Amino acid sequence: MAIKQNFLRDSVVVNTASRVSIDLPGSRAVTDEALIIKFLNGDNEAFNMLVVRWQKPIYNFVLRYAADSDSAKDLTQQTFIRAYGNLRKLDNPMRFSSWLYRIALNAARDAGRASQRHPTVSTSDEVVSNTLRMPVTSHPDQMAHRRGLREMLNRALQEIPEEQRVVIIMKEYQGLKFREIAETMELPINTVTSVLWLESIAEIV
């Protein structure tokens, strides 16, 4: 049984949740680790369940990194295809979330290099509306206000190094713990906490 590669539908709604439960009866008690073990034992449907659980958090992350919904869908799909091909190499199933985010980050950076531009973190109207809990609207005044907020966020994000921008996305928008961010970025946890500067960044974003 092959991975369901068309897992992203047009109805996907971006949210700020860092984890999404499986929408299947009786599945809430199933852990990532249990699903990985089932997959390693030959149950490919278990991987599709992991896709259902993690597609929105990963999509949200790469959307904020790439600032383009089409690119975010492609990168999300690439992430799960890479994960499917390499899951047997994962030493510790309990580190699956960090491992998956690292694959997504590397895919986004690879795409940036392939397009011959420096990877940057930016915000789209979709991200601004979601982050600031603003309703989607076509009212001219509100649209202009949202554009202004987007430009302000973009300027603030572009003033800091790429590494720090990624940490902000993971901590402030994805809700990851410092340990998870450190594992994802393959950095010492002290480095992650030092590059974040939470209090000063909170004033910017």
N, C-alpha and C positions, 0 to 999 in steps of 0.2 A: 504493500500500500504506500503510495507516494504522499509526500507532504502536500497539503492543500495550499498551493502557491497563490491563489487568488483570495487570500483571506481578508484583504482590506476592501470594504464596500464603501459606496458613496455616502452611506448613512452613518459612517464613523463620526462620532462627536468628540472633539478635543476636550479633555478635562485635565485637572491638575492632580488627579489621583496617581500615586506612584505604583499602585497595584490594583488589578482588576480581578474580581472573582469569576470563576467559570460559571456561565449561565446554564448549567445542566443540573438536573435533579440529583440531590445527594452528593454533589461534587465539592461542596465547600470545605469538607474535611480533608480533601486530597491535597497533599503538599506537593511542591515542586519536586522534592527529592523522591517521593513515591512515584510520580509520573516519569521521572528520569529513569528510575530503576525498571519500571514497566517497559519503557522504550528500549532500554539496553537489553531487555529480555525478549525483544522482538515485537512489542506492541507499538506499531507506528501511530495508532490512533492517540496514544498517550502524548506524542509530540504535538499533534494537532490541538490537543487540549491545552498544552503549554502556549501554543500560538494564540488561542482564544484568550487565555489569561493575560498574556503580556503584550498583545499587539497594540493596545491603546497607550500604555505607558511608553513603549518604545517609539511609537508614532509621535507622541507629544514631544519626546526628547529631540528627535531628529527634525521635527517641524521647527522647534525653537532654534535649533542649530542652523538649519538650511533656510528657514524663513520662506519656504515655498511648499505648498501642500502636495503638488505633483512629485517634487523631488523627495519629500518626506515619505510618500507612499512607496516610491521606488527603493529608498534606503531601508525602509522597514522590511520590505520584502527581501532585499538582499541580506539583511541581518538574520532573518529566520532561515534563509537558504544556507548561509554560512554556518549557523548554529546547528542545523540539521546534519550537515556534513562533518561537523567537528565535535559533536556532543560526546562521543565515545572517548575523546581525549580529555574531557573535563575531570580533573583529579578529585575534586570535592563537590558533590552535588549541592551541598549547602551554600556554595558560592555561586550558584547558577545566575542569580539576578545581576551580580557585579560582572560576571563573565559575559552575560548577554548585553549589558550596557557597553562594555568594552568593545564588543563586536560592532555595535551600532556606532560608537564614536569613531572607530577605525574606518568603518564604511563611509561615514560622513567626511572624514578627513581625506580619504582616498578620492572621493568624488570631487572635493575641492581642488586637490592636486591635478586630477584628470582634466578639469576645466581650466587649468592654468590660472587659477586665482587663489589668493590666500583664503583659507577657510575663515569665515567670520560668523559671529552670532548676531542675528538680527531679529526684528519682530515684524510680523504681518498684522493686518487688521484682525485676523482670526486670533492671533496670540494676544493682542492688546485687549480685545473684547473678553476673552476667556480669563486672562490674568487679573484684570481690573473688574471682573464681574459685570461688564457692560453688556446690555442687550444688543443683539444684532438689529440694526435699524437702517432705513434708507432716508431718514430725515436729514436734509442738507446740513443743518447746524450741528447735529450730533455726529454726522460723518466727518465734518471738518474738525470737530473737537477730537475725534478718534485719530485722525491723521496727524494732528498736532502732538498727541500723546505718543503715537508710534515714532515720529521723528525725534521726540525727546528721548525715548527709550533707546532708539538706535544710536543716537549721539553718545549717550552715557555708556552704552555697551562697547562702542568702538574705541572709547578712550582707555580701555583696560586691555591687558594682554589676553590672547586667545585662551591660554590655560586657565586664567582666572574667570573668564566668561563661562567656560565649560563648568567650572566648579559652581558658579552662581546658578546656572540652569539646573544642575543636579541637586543642589541643596535647597534653593529657594522655590523652584517650580516642580521638581520631581519628588522632593521630600526625602532624598536619600540621606543616610547617616554618613558621618565623616569616614567611618571604616569602609562603607560601601564605595564612597567616592574614591578613597585612596586605592582600594583594590581595582576599581574600574580604570583609573588613570595610571595605575602601577607607580604610585608615588608614596613616600612615607606619609603617615597621617599628620605629622607635624607640618609638613609642607603644605598639605591641603588646608589645614586650619589657618596657616599663616598667609596663604594667598587669597583667602576668602575675604578677610577684613569685614566681617558681617555688619558691624555697626555703621561703618562709613559707607558701605555699599547700599545698605538699606535706605540711606538718605538719598542715594542716586536713583535707585530703581523703585 
